[in-house]
Amino acid sequence: MPSLFRFLFVVGSIGALTVASLYAVATYMEPDQRDISHPVYGVKVNR
């Protein structure tokens, strides 16, 4: 039984580190905002 608890502890720790790192990246690193415009070929606009 102790090996099961050790395994669950290791898996839980790795999962917690993964979630914490993803949260930190999503919160503290924001992309630069810029305007991007591309022509769309083959689309007709009714005027």
Biopython code that builds the backbone (N, CA, C, O; Angstrom):
import numpy as np
from Bio.PDB.StructureBuilder import StructureBuilder

atoms = [
    (1, "MET", "N", (0.793, -1.202, 0.000)),
    (1, "MET", "CA", (0.000, 0.000, 0.000)),
    (1, "MET", "C", (0.841, 1.275, 0.000)),
    (1, "MET", "O", (0.455, 2.241, -0.658)),
    (2, "PRO", "N", (1.968, 1.323, 0.705)),
    (2, "PRO", "CA", (2.767, 2.563, 0.671)),
    (2, "PRO", "C", (3.253, 2.918, -0.730)),
    (2, "PRO", "O", (3.414, 4.097, -1.046)),
    (3, "SER", "N", (3.490, 1.913, -1.574)),
    (3, "SER", "CA", (3.940, 2.237, -2.925)),
    (3, "SER", "C", (2.822, 2.910, -3.721)),
    (3, "SER", "O", (3.090, 3.756, -4.575)),
    (4, "LEU", "N", (1.556, 2.532, -3.442)),
    (4, "LEU", "CA", (0.429, 3.178, -4.107)),
    (4, "LEU", "C", (0.342, 4.637, -3.689)),
    (4, "LEU", "O", (0.146, 5.514, -4.531)),
    (5, "PHE", "N", (0.486, 4.906, -2.391)),
    (5, "PHE", "CA", (0.431, 6.285, -1.918)),
    (5, "PHE", "C", (1.588, 7.102, -2.473)),
    (5, "PHE", "O", (1.408, 8.267, -2.825)),
    (6, "ARG", "N", (2.751, 6.516, -2.552)),
    (6, "ARG", "CA", (3.908, 7.204, -3.119)),
    (6, "ARG", "C", (3.661, 7.522, -4.585)),
    (6, "ARG", "O", (3.959, 8.629, -5.035)),
    (7, "PHE", "N", (3.116, 6.562, -5.340)),
    (7, "PHE", "CA", (2.803, 6.784, -6.749)),
    (7, "PHE", "C", (1.775, 7.898, -6.907)),
    (7, "PHE", "O", (1.952, 8.789, -7.737)),
    (8, "LEU", "N", (0.711, 7.854, -6.125)),
    (8, "LEU", "CA", (-0.320, 8.893, -6.217)),
    (8, "LEU", "C", (0.235, 10.263, -5.832)),
    (8, "LEU", "O", (-0.141, 11.275, -6.422)),
    (9, "PHE", "N", (1.122, 10.293, -4.849)),
    (9, "PHE", "CA", (1.740, 11.555, -4.460)),
    (9, "PHE", "C", (2.607, 12.118, -5.583)),
    (9, "PHE", "O", (2.569, 13.318, -5.852)),
    (10, "VAL", "N", (3.381, 11.266, -6.235)),
    (10, "VAL", "CA", (4.248, 11.723, -7.327)),
    (10, "VAL", "C", (3.408, 12.195, -8.515)),
    (10, "VAL", "O", (3.691, 13.241, -9.098)),
    (11, "VAL", "N", (2.388, 11.434, -8.869)),
    (11, "VAL", "CA", (1.526, 11.824, -9.998)),
    (11, "VAL", "C", (0.777, 13.121, -9.673)),
    (11, "VAL", "O", (0.649, 13.995, -10.531)),
    (12, "GLY", "N", (0.287, 13.245, -8.447)),
    (12, "GLY", "CA", (-0.401, 14.477, -8.042)),
    (12, "GLY", "C", (0.527, 15.678, -8.041)),
    (12, "GLY", "O", (0.128, 16.776, -8.428)),
    (13, "SER", "N", (1.766, 15.474, -7.606)),
    (13, "SER", "CA", (2.735, 16.572, -7.601)),
    (13, "SER", "C", (3.066, 17.020, -9.019)),
    (13, "SER", "O", (3.136, 18.217, -9.297)),
    (14, "ILE", "N", (3.267, 16.070, -9.904)),
    (14, "ILE", "CA", (3.551, 16.419, -11.300)),
    (14, "ILE", "C", (2.354, 17.136, -11.927)),
    (14, "ILE", "O", (2.531, 18.103, -12.667)),
    (15, "GLY", "N", (1.153, 16.673, -11.640)),
    (15, "GLY", "CA", (-0.044, 17.337, -12.155)),
    (15, "GLY", "C", (-0.199, 18.745, -11.613)),
    (15, "GLY", "O", (-0.556, 19.663, -12.351)),
    (16, "ALA", "N", (0.068, 18.919, -10.321)),
    (16, "ALA", "CA", (-0.044, 20.247, -9.714)),
    (16, "ALA", "C", (0.993, 21.204, -10.298)),
    (16, "ALA", "O", (0.688, 22.368, -10.553)),
    (17, "LEU", "N", (2.212, 20.722, -10.511)),
    (17, "LEU", "CA", (3.238, 21.570, -11.134)),
    (17, "LEU", "C", (2.858, 21.945, -12.556)),
    (17, "LEU", "O", (3.089, 23.076, -12.985)),
    (18, "THR", "N", (2.282, 21.011, -13.283)),
    (18, "THR", "CA", (1.855, 21.290, -14.662)),
    (18, "THR", "C", (0.760, 22.347, -14.686)),
    (18, "THR", "O", (0.823, 23.292, -15.472)),
    (19, "VAL", "N", (-0.244, 22.190, -13.827)),
    (19, "VAL", "CA", (-1.349, 23.155, -13.787)),
    (19, "VAL", "C", (-0.839, 24.527, -13.339)),
    (19, "VAL", "O", (-1.247, 25.548, -13.891)),
    (20, "ALA", "N", (0.040, 24.556, -12.353)),
    (20, "ALA", "CA", (0.570, 25.831, -11.867)),
    (20, "ALA", "C", (1.401, 26.528, -12.939)),
    (20, "ALA", "O", (1.325, 27.748, -13.084)),
    (21, "SER", "N", (2.191, 25.769, -13.689)),
    (21, "SER", "CA", (3.002, 26.395, -14.732)),
    (21, "SER", "C", (2.128, 26.898, -15.880)),
    (21, "SER", "O", (2.387, 27.973, -16.422)),
    (22, "LEU", "N", (1.110, 26.147, -16.253)),
    (22, "LEU", "CA", (0.199, 26.630, -17.307)),
    (22, "LEU", "C", (-0.552, 27.879, -16.861)),
    (22, "LEU", "O", (-0.763, 28.794, -17.658)),
    (23, "TYR", "N", (-0.953, 27.922, -15.605)),
    (23, "TYR", "CA", (-1.636, 29.108, -15.085)),
    (23, "TYR", "C", (-0.704, 30.322, -15.093)),
    (23, "TYR", "O", (-1.114, 31.425, -15.455)),
    (24, "ALA", "N", (0.552, 30.109, -14.691)),
    (24, "ALA", "CA", (1.510, 31.210, -14.669)),
    (24, "ALA", "C", (1.784, 31.730, -16.073)),
    (24, "ALA", "O", (1.864, 32.940, -16.280)),
    (25, "VAL", "N", (1.926, 30.837, -17.030)),
    (25, "VAL", "CA", (2.173, 31.261, -18.409)),
    (25, "VAL", "C", (0.966, 32.014, -18.952)),
    (25, "VAL", "O", (1.133, 33.032, -19.623)),
    (26, "ALA", "N", (-0.238, 31.539, -18.680)),
    (26, "ALA", "CA", (-1.447, 32.191, -19.195)),
    (26, "ALA", "C", (-1.690, 33.536, -18.523)),
    (26, "ALA", "O", (-2.257, 34.438, -19.139)),
    (27, "THR", "N", (-1.272, 33.682, -17.278)),
    (27, "THR", "CA", (-1.542, 34.917, -16.546)),
    (27, "THR", "C", (-0.496, 35.992, -16.801)),
    (27, "THR", "O", (-0.845, 37.152, -17.021)),
    (28, "TYR", "N", (0.763, 35.631, -16.777)),
    (28, "TYR", "CA", (1.829, 36.630, -16.808)),
    (28, "TYR", "C", (2.393, 36.920, -18.190)),
    (28, "TYR", "O", (3.048, 37.946, -18.373)),
    (29, "MET", "N", (2.164, 36.062, -19.155)),
    (29, "MET", "CA", (2.716, 36.281, -20.491)),
    (29, "MET", "C", (1.568, 36.524, -21.468)),
    (29, "MET", "O", (0.866, 35.597, -21.871)),
    (30, "GLU", "N", (1.397, 37.788, -21.835)),
    (30, "GLU", "CA", (0.354, 38.135, -22.786)),
    (30, "GLU", "C", (0.998, 38.449, -24.129)),
    (30, "GLU", "O", (2.049, 39.089, -24.177)),
    (31, "PRO", "N", (0.377, 38.006, -25.224)),
    (31, "PRO", "CA", (0.954, 38.272, -26.539)),
    (31, "PRO", "C", (0.809, 39.743, -26.933)),
    (31, "PRO", "O", (-0.078, 40.442, -26.444)),
    (32, "ASP", "N", (1.681, 40.198, -27.813)),
    (32, "ASP", "CA", (1.584, 41.549, -28.340)),
    (32, "ASP", "C", (0.373, 41.644, -29.248)),
    (32, "ASP", "O", (0.163, 40.791, -30.111)),
    (33, "GLN", "N", (-0.426, 42.691, -29.049)),
    (33, "GLN", "CA", (-1.606, 42.863, -29.883)),
    (33, "GLN", "C", (-1.235, 43.665, -31.118)),
    (33, "GLN", "O", (-0.560, 44.690, -31.031)),
    (34, "ARG", "N", (-1.679, 43.189, -32.255)),
    (34, "ARG", "CA", (-1.432, 43.883, -33.512)),
    (34, "ARG", "C", (-2.576, 43.588, -34.464)),
    (34, "ARG", "O", (-3.249, 42.562, -34.362)),
    (35, "ASP", "N", (-2.780, 44.508, -35.388)),
    (35, "ASP", "CA", (-3.845, 44.346, -36.366)),
    (35, "ASP", "C", (-3.320, 43.556, -37.554)),
    (35, "ASP", "O", (-2.267, 43.863, -38.112)),
    (36, "ILE", "N", (-4.066, 42.550, -37.920)),
    (36, "ILE", "CA", (-3.694, 41.728, -39.064)),
    (36, "ILE", "C", (-4.877, 41.698, -40.019)),
    (36, "ILE", "O", (-6.000, 41.380, -39.629)),
    (37, "SER", "N", (-4.611, 42.030, -41.261)),
    (37, "SER", "CA", (-5.672, 41.950, -42.262)),
    (37, "SER", "C", (-5.141, 41.201, -43.481)),
    (37, "SER", "O", (-4.070, 41.509, -44.003)),
    (38, "HIS", "N", (-5.903, 40.226, -43.912)),
    (38, "HIS", "CA", (-5.549, 39.440, -45.078)),
    (38, "HIS", "C", (-6.695, 39.512, -46.076)),
    (38, "HIS", "O", (-7.858, 39.431, -45.680)),
    (39, "PRO", "N", (-6.395, 39.662, -47.347)),
    (39, "PRO", "CA", (-7.482, 39.613, -48.331)),
    (39, "PRO", "C", (-8.023, 38.190, -48.455)),
    (39, "PRO", "O", (-7.274, 37.213, -48.452)),
    (40, "VAL", "N", (-9.338, 38.110, -48.564)),
    (40, "VAL", "CA", (-9.980, 36.807, -48.750)),
    (40, "VAL", "C", (-10.401, 36.724, -50.198)),
    (40, "VAL", "O", (-11.295, 37.449, -50.635)),
    (41, "TYR", "N", (-9.765, 35.848, -50.940)),
    (41, "TYR", "CA", (-10.043, 35.717, -52.362)),
    (41, "TYR", "C", (-11.242, 34.798, -52.583)),
    (41, "TYR", "O", (-11.440, 33.833, -51.845)),
    (42, "GLY", "N", (-12.021, 35.101, -53.586)),
    (42, "GLY", "CA", (-13.167, 34.270, -53.924)),
    (42, "GLY", "C", (-14.447, 34.652, -53.204)),
    (42, "GLY", "O", (-15.456, 33.962, -53.355)),
    (43, "VAL", "N", (-14.444, 35.728, -52.426)),
    (43, "VAL", "CA", (-15.630, 36.166, -51.713)),
    (43, "VAL", "C", (-16.118, 37.455, -52.333)),
    (43, "VAL", "O", (-15.369, 38.427, -52.437)),
    (44, "LYS", "N", (-17.389, 37.465, -52.750)),
    (44, "LYS", "CA", (-17.970, 38.659, -53.364)),
    (44, "LYS", "C", (-18.793, 39.404, -52.324)),
    (44, "LYS", "O", (-19.569, 38.802, -51.581)),
    (45, "VAL", "N", (-18.615, 40.730, -52.278)),
    (45, "VAL", "CA", (-19.336, 41.568, -51.348)),
    (45, "VAL", "C", (-20.411, 42.309, -52.130)),
    (45, "VAL", "O", (-20.116, 43.000, -53.105)),
    (46, "ASN", "N", (-21.664, 42.162, -51.694)),
    (46, "ASN", "CA", (-22.765, 42.862, -52.347)),
    (46, "ASN", "C", (-22.818, 44.296, -51.830)),
    (46, "ASN", "O", (-22.816, 44.536, -50.623)),
    (47, "ARG", "N", (-22.867, 45.244, -52.764)),
    (47, "ARG", "CA", (-22.919, 46.652, -52.374)),
    (47, "ARG", "C", (-24.227, 47.260, -52.780)),
    (47, "ARG", "O", (-24.460, 48.444, -52.536)),
]
sb = StructureBuilder()
sb.init_structure("model")
sb.init_model(0)
sb.init_chain("A")
sb.init_seg("    ")
for serial, (resi, resn, name, xyz) in enumerate(atoms, 1):
    if name == "N":
        sb.init_residue(resn, " ", resi, " ")
    sb.init_atom(name, np.array(xyz, "f"), 0.0, 1.0, " ", f" {name:<3s}", serial, name[0])
structure = sb.get_structure()
